[in-house]
């Protein structure tokens, strides 16, 4: 139980640090959050918890493919924010990302990559 609490605290500290950096500097905040910190932490936690190399490799492989359809959101959100306000831009960006994910998953299925079980 102590290990789980430590993982939560370390992971939360990184998220809080990133949001605090973003308050002070858009550039540095964006740089920090663009780093794959959650993915790297997950790989570390899996390794420390003695998961197989196949599990680690599989996680990294799928992370790569899942990131790609999320990228357009970061272009659409700033544009929509100035036109529709935060919540509509945020909601629309989520809907766009989900839609792109399903289209992307269907396209990748033709190449033998299954993103939706």
Buried (B, 14 or more C-beta within 10 A) or exposed (E): EEEEEEBEEEBEEBEEEBEEBBEEEEEEBEEBBEEBBEBEBBBEBBEEEEBEEEBBEEBBEEBEBBEEBBEEBEEBBEEBBEEEEEEEBBEBBEEBBEEBBEEBBEEBEEEEEEBEE
